[in-house]
């Protein structure tokens, strides 16, 4: 078993008021200092669907022991929590001390961690970053802020209102707002490069925006053909900025090359329900991780330097099918420049998929990977951690 379940109900009564037993909507590792040889040990969580929601910091520090399967014996240590108004829709570390949270109320909050007295405080807040306007809407009807991405000193937010905001940590007002960026809900956002972002929406489109341009139109639109399946998540390859992975309502994993056409390079049959998050490993991007409403958490291995894969799918004995097909011709791109995720022959360059959860649970809403460590949060009011991903 790779992951050890930790439940907040194990905490003593005086800690339950801060942690309680909450559904986890988002979880993120705190970044390590540049050049650090440490491994990940602190992560943040956000909760949702509770009377009171919290942003919390946890440690898996030097207490307890690793068991024989790489799971962690002993509770995660709650360092501090702070109340959060509304559901936590997204959560990102701005730097080692600050965490940015997106709220279902349309608010975006920067929390500051004070390690000396183990507290979190509000450092900055944009209370009406996202809101509905127009016929049928109250004068200022809150719209959920659905996604954020940080690239110090910038913070980009997207929302159900189809609005894109560019904030800076030292500015009280938005530096740039694209009010009608999309007529549908924007679900997630990532940086392609410093002035360019990529958004995904509820009708299956990817849009690229360049903040150097003054207009309110995207520079490029990509989409799935046929049904307009909502896309919920996106991540950019850490080394090859043109390679993007998305996941959506149908559970499919799509790999895109934004230089090539307007359709995905590959569609990979994945989860049985909505895919909530997809993440390339930040330093080993031949490995990718996804989680789903169906209660599964998968590790996708597309590395070509390992032993030849004996099968396309390994998932703890569970019978499943795996389908991959390429729908774009990459013949004009030099082979040596093609990422393992852009292979035109998935049957030849096989992808191995491993389930990281021993049993199906309620929805796995969020995951994050850093070095050999993975953390995920679920609707089962549990946090799972492994410190030996590649053992």
C-alpha positions, 0 to 999 in steps of 0.5 A, a space after each residue: 500500500 503506497 498511501 496511509 490514510 490520516 483522519 482529522 478525527 484522530 486529533 485531540 478535542 481541543 484541536 478538532 475545533 480548528 481541524 475538525 473532519 472536513 472535506 478537502 477541496 485542495 492540497 498543495 506542497 509548500 515550495 522548497 528554497 532554491 537549491 534546497 536538498 530537503 524533501 517536502 515536509 509542509 503542505 496546505 489544505 483547503 476545505 469545502 462543503 462545510 458550515 465553516 471552511 478552513 485553510 490549514 498548514 500541516 507538517 509530515 516532519 520528523 516524527 513517526 516512521 516510514 512503514 515498509 510500503 513507504 506510507 507514513 505512520 503517525 498523524 500529520 501534524 496540524 501547524 495552524 488553520 484560519 477560517 475561510 469564507 466560502 468553499 476553497 475553490 483553489 489554493 496556490 503557494 505564492 512563495 514560502 510564506 504566503 498562500 493564495 486562496 480562491 473562494 466560492 464567494 468570488 474573493 481572493 485572499 493572500 494568507 501569511 504564515 507566521 512560523 514563530 507563533 504558528 498562525 496564519 493571517 490575512 495579508 491581502 484580499 480582493 473581496 469582489 474579484 469575480 462577480 456576475 453582472 447583466 440582466 437577471 443579476 443583482 447589482 453585484 452578485 458573487 461569482 465563484 473564483 474557480 482557479 488561480 496561478 501564481 508567478 511572483 509577483 503576479 497572481 492570475 485568477 479566473 472565475 465562473 463569471 468568465 473574467 480574468 484578473 491579473 493581480 500583483 501582491 503589492 497592488 490593491 487593485 487589479 493590474 489588468 482585467 479582461 471582463 468578458 474573456 469567456 461567455 462560459 465558466 473558466 475552470 482553471 488557468 496556468 502560465 505558459 510563459 511569463 506574459 502568456 496564460 492558458 485557460 480551460 472552460 466549461 465547453 471544452 475549449 483551451 484559450 491562450 491569452 497574451 497580457 502584452 496585447 491590449 485587446 480582450 481576445 485570446 491569441 489562440 483557441 483549441 478545442 475537442 471536436 464533437 461534444 463540448 465536454 467541460 474541461 476542469 483542470 490543466 497543467 503545463 509540462 515543466 520543461 516543454 511549454 508547448 505541451 499541455 495536459 487537460 482533464 474533464 467531465 468525461 474523465 479523459 486525459 488529453 495531451 495537447 501541443 499548442 504549436 500544432 493545430 487546434 485539437 489534442 495530440 492524444 486522447 487517453 481513456 482514464 477515469 470513470 467520472 470527472 477528472 479534477 486535477 492533472 499534474 506533471 511531476 515538476 522535475 520528472 515530467 515523464 510522470 503524470 498524476 491524475 485524480 477523479 470524482 470516481 475515487 481514484 488516484 493514478 500515476 501515469 508513467 510515459 518514461 522511455 528509459 525504463 524497462 519495456 512495459 509489460 502491459 498498458 495498465 496496472 491497477 491493483 488487480 482491478 480489471 480496467 481498459 486502457 485506450 490511447 490514440 493519436 489524432 494529430 500528425 507530428 511527422 514534421 517535428 524532429 523526433 528528438 524534440 518530441 516529448 514522450 507525451 507527444 508520441 504518435 504511436 502509443 502502442 509502441 511507447 507504452 504508458 503504464 498506469 498505477 493506482 496509488 490508492 489501495 481502495 476506492 474512496 469518495 471523490 479525490 479532489 486534489 493532489 500535488 507532487 514534489 520530489 518523491 512526495 505526493 499528497 491528496 485530499 478527498 471527500 472522505 475527510 481524509 488526507 493521503 501522503 506518500 514520501 516514496 513515489 518512485 520506490 
